Amino acid sequence: MATERTRRTAVLVLRIAAAALTATTGAIHLHLWAEGYRDLATVGPLFLLNGVLGCLLALALLVTPYHWLGLVATATALFTAGTLGALFLSLTTGLFGFEESADADLVRPTAVVETAGVLVLTTLAVSALSHRHHRLPGRHHPRPGVRPGPRP
């Protein structure tokens, strides 16, 4: 059975990895927007929005109190999965009239980073949500339905 310290370390590692992958996704979209995607109707503004939101979500993953981490990680996992889905749509059927090539710059690295991001974020979300009511050292957590007695 993992100790509390081991669990906290694992969550911290997941939090940092998730934030790094999310920031990387955001940075890739901002880079591509600056390199010419900004001139594409609909897709251009979406790349800018994706880049900004990715960076903000990465920051949120780092500064969110643990109590809310599961919810932020879940939202970020869904955001990243949507971004990955949009990439695959643009590679297959097209997205808003834009068709991407698998040979285009950063397509493969983006797919890898976003896939890893979804996996790490989902793991973080599940871990944080499953331990959301975990006892913290130094804090009194009465069992449900049990009222604390008078203090001496």
C-alpha positions in Angstrom: 0.0 0.0 0.0 1.4 3.4 -1.0 2.2 5.8 1.8 0.7 9.3 1.8 4.0 10.8 0.9 4.4 8.4 -2.1 0.9 9.3 -3.3 1.5 13.0 -3.0 4.7 12.7 -4.9 3.0 10.7 -7.7 0.2 13.3 -7.9 2.8 16.1 -8.1 4.7 14.3 -10.9 1.4 13.8 -12.8 0.5 17.5 -12.2 3.8 18.7 -13.6 3.7 16.4 -16.5 0.1 17.3 -17.3 0.9 21.0 -17.2 4.0 20.6 -19.4 2.1 18.6 -22.0 -0.8 21.1 -22.0 1.5 24.0 -22.2 3.3 22.3 -25.1 0.0 21.8 -26.9 -0.8 25.5 -26.4 2.7 26.6 -27.6 2.4 24.5 -30.7 -0.9 26.1 -31.6 0.4 29.6 -30.9 3.5 28.8 -33.0 1.5 27.5 -35.9 -0.9 30.4 -35.7 2.0 32.9 -35.9 3.5 30.9 -38.8 0.5 31.3 -41.0 -2.5 29.6 -39.7 -3.8 33.0 -38.5 -4.7 33.7 -42.1 -7.1 30.7 -42.3 -10.8 31.5 -41.9 -12.3 30.0 -38.8 -9.3 27.7 -38.2 -7.0 30.6 -37.6 -8.9 32.1 -34.7 -9.5 28.7 -33.2 -5.7 28.0 -33.2 -5.2 31.3 -31.3 -7.9 30.4 -28.9 -6.5 26.9 -28.4 -3.1 28.2 -27.8 -4.2 30.8 -25.2 -6.5 28.3 -23.4 -3.9 25.6 -23.4 -1.4 27.9 -21.7 -4.0 29.1 -19.2 -5.1 25.5 -18.4 -1.4 24.5 -17.9 -1.1 27.3 -15.4 -4.3 26.3 -13.7 -3.1 22.7 -13.3 -0.1 24.1 -11.4 -1.8 26.5 -9.1 -5.2 24.9 -8.4 -5.7 23.7 -4.8 -5.7 20.0 -4.5 -9.4 19.9 -3.7 -10.3 21.2 -7.2 -7.5 19.5 -9.1 -9.6 16.6 -10.2 -12.1 18.9 -11.8 -9.5 21.0 -13.5 -7.6 17.9 -14.8 -10.9 16.5 -16.1 -11.7 19.7 -18.0 -8.2 19.9 -19.4 -8.3 16.2 -20.5 -11.6 16.9 -22.3 -10.1 20.1 -23.9 -7.0 18.1 -25.0 -9.1 15.2 -26.3 -11.2 17.7 -28.3 -8.0 19.2 -29.7 -6.7 15.8 -30.7 -10.1 15.0 -32.3 -10.0 18.2 -34.3 -6.5 17.3 -35.6 -7.8 13.8 -36.7 -10.8 15.4 -38.4 -8.6 17.9 -40.2 -6.5 14.9 -41.4 -9.4 12.8 -42.6 -12.6 14.6 -43.6 -11.4 18.2 -43.1 -12.5 20.7 -40.5 -14.2 24.0 -41.3 -13.1 23.5 -44.9 -9.5 23.0 -43.9 -7.7 19.7 -44.7 -4.3 19.0 -43.0 -1.6 16.8 -44.3 0.1 14.2 -42.1 3.4 15.4 -43.6 2.8 19.0 -42.4 5.1 20.5 -39.8 4.4 19.5 -36.3 1.5 17.2 -37.1 3.1 14.0 -35.7 4.7 15.7 -32.7 1.3 17.3 -31.9 -0.5 14.0 -32.1 2.1 12.4 -29.7 1.9 15.3 -27.2 -1.9 15.5 -27.3 -2.3 11.7 -26.9 0.2 11.7 -24.0 -1.6 14.7 -22.6 -5.0 12.9 -22.6 -3.5 9.8 -20.9 -1.6 11.8 -18.2 -4.5 14.2 -17.6 -7.0 11.3 -17.3 -4.7 9.5 -14.9 -4.3 12.7 -12.8 -8.1 13.4 -12.8 -8.9 9.9 -11.7 -6.2 10.0 -9.0 -7.2 13.4 -7.7 -11.0 12.6 -7.8 -10.5 9.2 -6.1 -8.5 10.8 -3.3 -10.5 14.0 -3.0 -11.8 13.1 0.5 -8.5 11.5 1.5 -7.5 12.3 5.0 -4.7 14.9 5.3 -2.2 14.7 8.1 -3.0 17.2 10.9 -6.6 17.7 10.0 -9.6 16.1 11.7 -12.0 14.3 9.4 -14.9 12.8 11.3 -16.6 9.8 9.7 -19.9 10.6 8.1 -22.7 10.8 10.6 -20.3 11.0 13.6 -20.2 14.3 15.4 -17.0 15.2 17.1 -17.2 15.2 20.9 -16.4 18.1 23.2 -12.7 19.0 23.4 -10.9 18.8 26.7 
